[in-house]
Amino acid sequence: MAYSTVNPATGERVSSIADWQDNELESALAAVDDASAAWRRRPLAERCRLLESAGEVLGAQREQLAGLITLEMGKLRAEALAEVDKCALACRYYAEHGPRFLLDRALPSDASRSFVAHQPLGIILAIMPWNFPLWQVFRFAAPALVAGNSAVLKHASNVPQCALAIEKVFVEAGFPRDVFRTLLINAGHVEKVIADDRIHGVTLTGSENAGRKVAAAAGAHLKKTVLELGGSDAFVVLEDADLDHAVKNAMASRFLNAGQSCIAAKRFIVVQSVRDDFLSALKTAIEALRPGDPTDAATTLAPMARDDLRDEIHRQVCASVNQGARLVSGGSKVDRPGFFYRPTILDDVAPGCTAFEEEMFGPVAAIIAAKDDAHAVALANRSRYGLGGSVWTRDVARGENVARQIQAGAVFVNGMVKSDPRLPFGGIKASGYGRELSFYGMHEFLNLKTIWIG
């Protein structure tokens, strides 16, 4: 029973689904393979229409789908609704812009005519995490499907109902039954699927460790990969920042989804002259957070998704304190049913400390003092991760200068890091490679075919 729904707000098991056997997996892969050729031949306008229809289904079912997200991984109801809405937005975006992104691109050469044609690769395996159980899938699937690829999904084992609901959305939107399939397989089957000749590419959002394993397996079989892995995003506060604005966004970035986001602000690098004021305001704000039933609009702190994840964040907090960090607030489990952890601030965090070196995937903010802009940049870049980052200053030109120096796939000036269908998304260093979203993300799983005509 590898696929289980456990309500994070109560700790109670709701349902379980048995892993597929080998014959069930083979049947699904054969069906997707059979459907793929016809799908890629479908007129682009028709694929766009079906994707737009998927967005409409998401809109019509937003309440039910948000309920599944909250039930399976504990997200606050309002955040779950926003996640469904964002998936619908991605469907509309690629339905509208896909035809332009897929146009042939003329390139001058010695030919009478030469150009690049954008053609689908085939079946793409998506290995997706639980923290944004719909959005992580749709941000890959929307561009991949409209481009003429087919897809199979290996979702996280604690969100099976979300995984099956995604497949149902595409079917109800009018997609052929086997263009997108959810595979209810365990981790031991993943390498077998990657090795299968019917699979033409792999996209993973997950941990650094999982990324290394998938990249190795895909590389052994010469399969294209896109990896979006962990992050330890720097939130750089310069001395001329609007502190009220910075603290408001610090709260949203760090404690959204109970801190369980790759692009959450994790290392708060604050110039020394404003550090005390920033810390005081942040402490006041987090101590007002209220844990409780995530379906209750009054709740402002969601549970963590699993008990083992809560144990891990507590281990990291304790290790950091033992290494010299100062516990300002929180630092313990909440005494109530479910997987709640108190929102936590660690001050005096420095390189070498667990809270500086590791990804803190939970409601914990690490405060790091910087002397000036150059020191802040050096601290931001002293990480093996490079997913996102933000800079806070009233001087926009200064903010842009600092942003250009931070080693990350995205840096926002005076705004919290977020994914947006209009902008490419992905990381560098141990945060992975490749891009999702925008024009660039669509092209990751296309054959950029040169055609030369004499």
C-alpha positions in Angstrom: 0.0 0.0 0.0 2.5 2.6 -1.1 -0.1 5.3 -2.1 -1.8 6.6 1.1 -3.8 9.6 2.0 -3.1 10.7 5.5 -4.7 14.0 6.7 -1.8 16.1 7.9 -4.1 18.2 10.1 -5.2 15.1 12.1 -2.6 12.4 11.4 -5.5 10.0 10.4 -5.2 7.7 7.4 -8.0 8.3 5.0 -7.4 5.8 2.2 -4.7 3.6 0.5 -4.2 2.4 -3.0 -2.0 -0.6 -3.9 1.0 -0.1 -6.2 0.5 -1.3 -9.7 2.0 -4.7 -10.7 4.3 -5.0 -13.8 1.4 -5.9 -16.1 -0.6 -2.8 -15.1 2.4 -0.6 -15.8 3.0 -2.2 -19.2 -0.6 -1.9 -20.2 -0.5 1.9 -19.4 2.7 2.5 -21.3 1.5 0.6 -24.3 -1.7 2.6 -24.3 0.1 5.9 -24.2 2.5 4.8 -26.9 -0.4 3.8 -29.1 -2.1 7.2 -28.6 1.0 9.3 -29.1 1.3 9.2 -32.9 -2.3 10.4 -33.4 -2.0 13.1 -30.8 1.1 14.7 -32.3 -0.7 14.7 -35.7 -3.7 16.5 -34.3 -3.9 20.1 -35.5 -2.3 22.6 -33.1 -5.5 24.6 -33.0 -7.4 21.6 -31.7 -4.7 20.8 -29.1 -5.0 24.4 -27.9 -8.8 24.2 -27.7 -8.5 21.1 -25.6 -6.0 22.8 -23.3 -8.3 25.7 -22.9 -11.0 23.3 -22.0 -8.8 21.8 -19.3 -8.5 25.2 -17.8 -12.3 25.5 -17.8 -12.6 22.1 -16.1 -10.2 23.3 -13.4 -12.3 26.4 -12.9 -15.5 24.4 -12.6 -14.0 22.0 -10.1 -11.8 24.3 -8.2 -13.6 23.7 -4.8 -13.3 19.9 -5.1 -9.7 20.0 -6.3 -8.7 22.4 -3.6 -10.3 20.1 -1.1 -8.2 17.2 -2.2 -5.0 19.3 -2.0 -5.8 20.3 1.6 -6.8 16.8 2.6 -3.7 15.1 1.2 -0.9 17.6 2.0 -2.4 20.1 4.4 -2.3 23.3 2.4 -4.5 26.2 3.7 -7.8 26.3 1.9 -7.2 29.7 0.4 -3.8 28.7 -0.8 -5.2 25.5 -2.3 -7.8 27.5 -4.3 -5.1 29.8 -5.5 -3.1 26.8 -6.7 -6.0 25.5 -8.8 -6.5 28.9 -10.3 -2.9 29.1 -11.2 -3.1 25.8 -13.0 -6.1 27.1 -15.0 -4.0 30.2 -15.8 -1.2 28.1 -17.2 -3.7 26.2 -19.4 -5.0 29.5 -20.8 -1.6 30.9 -21.3 -0.3 28.0 -23.4 -3.5 27.7 -25.3 -3.1 31.3 -26.3 0.6 31.6 -26.8 1.5 28.0 -27.8 1.0 28.6 -31.6 3.4 31.5 -31.5 6.0 29.6 -29.5 5.8 26.7 -32.0 6.2 28.7 -35.2 9.0 27.8 -37.5 11.9 30.1 -37.0 13.7 31.2 -40.2 17.5 31.4 -40.0 19.8 32.7 -42.7 22.3 30.3 -44.3 23.7 29.3 -47.6 20.3 27.6 -48.4 17.5 29.2 -50.4 15.5 28.6 -47.3 16.5 27.3 -43.8 14.6 27.3 -40.6 14.1 25.5 -37.3 10.9 23.4 -36.9 9.7 22.8 -33.3 8.5 19.2 -33.1 7.4 17.1 -30.1 9.8 14.5 -28.7 7.2 11.9 -27.7 6.3 10.5 -24.3 7.6 12.5 -21.3 7.9 11.0 -17.8 7.1 13.5 -15.1 8.2 12.7 -11.5 6.5 15.2 -9.3 6.4 16.2 -5.6 3.6 16.6 -3.1 4.0 20.3 -2.0 2.2 21.8 -5.0 0.4 18.6 -6.1 -1.5 20.2 -9.0 0.7 23.2 -10.0 3.9 21.2 -10.4 2.2 18.9 -12.8 0.3 21.5 -14.9 3.2 23.7 -15.3 4.9 20.8 -17.1 1.9 19.2 -18.7 0.3 22.3 -20.3 3.2 23.2 -22.6 4.2 19.6 -23.2 0.8 18.4 -24.3 -0.1 21.4 -26.4 3.3 20.9 -28.2 2.2 17.4 -29.2 4.0 15.4 -26.6 2.2 12.8 -24.4 2.9 12.4 -20.7 3.0 9.8 -17.9 3.0 11.0 -14.3 4.7 9.4 -11.3 3.4 11.5 -8.5 4.4 11.5 -4.8 3.0 8.6 -2.8 1.1 10.8 -0.3 -1.1 12.6 -2.9 -2.7 9.7 -4.9 -6.1 11.3 -5.1 -4.6 14.5 -6.6 -2.7 12.4 -9.1 -5.8 10.6 -10.3 -7.8 13.9 -10.3 -5.3 15.5 -12.7 -5.7 12.6 -15.2 -9.5 13.0 -14.9 -9.3 16.7 -15.6 -7.7 16.0 -19.0 -10.2 13.3 -19.9 -13.1 15.5 -19.0 -11.6 18.3 -21.1 -11.8 16.0 -24.1 -8.2 14.8 -24.4 -7.8 11.3 -25.7 -7.8 8.9 -22.8 -4.2 7.8 -23.1 -2.4 11.1 -23.9 -1.9 11.7 -20.2 -1.8 8.9 -17.7 -1.0 8.6 -14.0 1.2 5.7 -13.1 0.6 4.3 -9.6 4.1 2.8 -9.3 6.6 2.8 -6.5 10.0 4.3 -6.6 11.5 1.0 -7.5 9.8 1.1 -10.9 11.0 4.5 -11.9 14.3 3.5 -13.3 12.6 0.8 -15.4 10.2 3.4 -16.9 13.1 5.8 -17.6 14.9 3.0 -19.4 11.9 2.1 -21.5 12.4 3.0 -25.2 8.9 4.5 -25.4 10.0 7.3 -22.9 11.8 10.2 -24.6 12.4 12.6 -21.8 12.1 13.0 -18.0 11.2 16.0 -15.9 11.6 15.9 -12.1 10.8 18.3 -9.4 12.1 17.0 -6.1 15.1 16.7 -3.8 18.7 17.0 -4.7 19.2 13.3 -4.0 16.3 12.3 -6.2 17.7 14.5 -8.9 21.0 12.9 -8.9 19.5 9.4 -9.2 17.1 10.4 -12.0 19.8 12.2 -13.9 22.1 9.2 -13.7 19.4 6.8 -14.8 18.3 9.1 -17.7 21.9 9.7 -18.7 22.6 6.0 -19.0 19.8 5.8 -21.5 20.5 9.2 -23.2 17.2 10.7 -22.2 16.7 14.5 -22.0 16.1 15.7 -18.5 14.9 18.8 -16.7 15.5 18.9 -13.0 14.1 21.4 -10.5 15.6 20.5 -7.2 16.0 22.1 -3.8 16.7 25.6 -2.9 18.0 27.8 -0.1 16.9 31.1 -1.4 18.5 34.3 -0.1 16.2 37.2 0.9 18.7 40.1 0.9 17.6 43.2 2.9 19.7 46.3 2.3 19.8 49.2 4.7 17.5 51.4 2.6 14.8 48.8 2.3 11.1 49.6 3.1 11.1 47.3 6.1 7.3 47.0 6.4 7.1 45.9 2.8 10.1 43.5 3.3 8.7 41.9 6.4 5.2 41.4 4.9 6.8 39.6 1.9 9.2 37.7 4.2 6.2 36.3 6.0 4.4 35.3 2.7 7.5 33.8 1.2 8.7 31.9 4.2 5.4 30.6 5.7 3.3 30.0 2.6 2.5 26.3 2.4 4.0 25.9 5.9 7.4 26.8 4.5 7.3 23.8 2.2 8.4 25.4 -1.1 11.6 25.2 -3.1 11.5 28.9 -3.8 10.5 30.0 -0.3 12.9 32.6 1.3 15.1 30.6 3.6 18.2 32.6 4.4 17.4 36.2 5.4 20.6 38.1 4.8 20.1 41.5 6.5 22.5 44.4 6.5 23.6 44.9 10.1 22.2 48.5 10.5 18.6 47.3 10.0 18.9 43.8 11.4 17.4 44.4 14.8 14.4 46.2 13.4 13.8 43.6 10.8 14.1 40.8 13.3 11.8 42.4 15.8 9.1 43.0 13.2 9.4 39.5 11.8 9.2 38.0 15.4 6.0 39.9 16.1 4.4 38.8 12.8 5.2 35.1 13.1 4.0 34.9 16.7 0.6 36.0 15.4 0.4 33.0 13.1 -2.4 30.6 14.2 -2.2 26.9 13.6 -5.4 25.0 13.1 -7.7 23.3 10.7 -6.5 24.3 7.2 -10.1 24.4 6.0 -10.9 27.1 8.5 -10.4 30.6 7.1 -9.1 31.8 10.5 -6.1 29.4 10.4 -2.9 31.1 9.2 -0.4 28.3 9.8 -0.9 24.9 8.0 0.5 21.6 9.2 3.5 20.1 7.6 2.6 17.4 5.0 4.1 14.4 6.9 5.3 13.6 10.4 8.8 12.5 9.1 9.2 16.0 7.5 8.3 17.6 10.8 10.9 15.4 12.5 13.5 16.4 10.0 12.9 20.2 10.3 13.2 19.8 14.1 16.5 17.9 13.7 17.8 20.8 11.6 16.7 23.4 14.1 18.3 21.5 17.0 21.5 21.0 15.1 21.7 24.7 14.2 21.3 25.8 17.8 24.0 23.4 18.9 26.2 25.0 16.2 25.7 28.5 17.6 22.5 29.8 16.2 20.2 31.6 18.6 16.6 30.4 18.9 14.5 33.6 18.9 11.0 32.0 18.6 9.4 28.6 18.1 11.6 25.5 17.7 9.2 22.8 18.8 6.2 20.8 17.7 2.7 22.1 18.3 0.9 20.1 21.0 -2.2 19.2 19.1 -3.1 16.4 16.6 -1.6 16.6 13.2 1.9 17.5 11.9 2.2 21.1 13.1 5.5 22.8 13.8 5.8 26.2 15.5 7.0 29.0 13.2 10.6 29.5 14.1 13.3 32.2 13.9 17.0 31.3 14.2 19.4 34.3 14.6 23.2 34.5 14.4 23.2 31.9 11.6 26.5 31.7 9.8 28.2 29.6 7.0 28.8 26.1 8.3 25.6 26.1 10.3 22.9 23.5 9.3 20.3 26.3 8.7 22.8 28.0 6.3 24.0 24.9 4.4 20.9 22.7 4.1 17.5 23.3 2.6 15.1 24.1 5.5 11.8 22.7 4.1 9.4 24.0 6.8 8.4 27.1 8.8 11.9 28.2 9.9 13.6 31.5 9.1 17.3 31.8 9.4 18.7 35.4 10.0 22.2 36.1 8.8 24.0 39.5 9.3 25.8 41.2 6.5 28.2 44.1 6.6 27.2 45.7 3.3 26.1 44.9 -0.3 29.2 43.1 -1.3 29.1 40.9 1.9 25.4 40.2 1.3 26.1 39.0 -2.2 29.0 36.8 -1.0 26.8 35.2 1.6 23.9 34.7 -0.8 26.3 32.9 -3.2 28.0 30.8 -0.5 25.5 28.0 -1.1 25.5 24.9 -3.2 21.9 25.9 -4.3 20.9 28.4 -6.9 17.2 28.4 -7.4 15.9 31.9 -6.5 16.6 35.0 -4.5 15.3 38.4 -3.8 16.7 41.9 -3.0 14.9 44.6 -1.0 15.9 48.2 -1.4 14.3 51.6 -2.3 17.0 52.1 -4.9 15.8 50.0 -7.9 19.1 50.5 -9.8 21.0 49.3 -6.8 18.7 46.3 -6.4 19.2 45.4 -10.0 23.0 45.6 -9.6 22.9 43.2 -6.6 20.4 40.9 -8.4 22.8 40.5 -11.3 25.5 39.3 -8.9 23.4 36.7 -7.1 23.9 33.1 -8.5 20.4 31.9 -9.1 17.9 31.0 -11.8 15.7 33.9 -10.8 16.2 37.0 -8.6 13.3 39.4 -7.8 13.8 43.0 -6.7 11.2 44.2 -4.1 9.0 41.2 -4.7 8.9 37.6 -3.4 10.1 34.8 -5.7 7.3 33.1 -7.5 6.7 31.0 -10.6 4.7 32.6 -13.4 3.7 31.1 -16.8 5.2 34.1 -18.5 8.7 33.8 -17.0 11.2 30.9 -17.3 11.6 29.0 -14.0 14.5 26.8 -12.9 17.8 26.8 -11.1 21.6 26.3 -11.3 24.2 24.5 -9.2 22.6 21.9 -7.0 19.1 23.3 -7.7 19.1 21.6 -11.0 19.1 22.5 -14.7 16.7 23.3 -17.5 13.7 25.6 -17.4 10.0 25.3 -17.1 7.3 27.8 -18.1 7.5 30.6 -20.7 8.8 30.1 -24.2 11.9 28.5 -22.8 10.2 25.8 -20.8 8.1 24.7 -23.8 11.2 24.2 -25.9 12.9 21.9 -23.4 11.0 18.9 -24.7 10.9 19.7 -28.4 13.1 18.6 -31.2 14.5 21.8 -32.6 14.9 20.4 -36.1 17.0 22.3 -38.6 15.5 22.1 -42.1 17.7 23.2 -45.0 16.3 23.7 -48.5 18.7 24.1 -51.5 
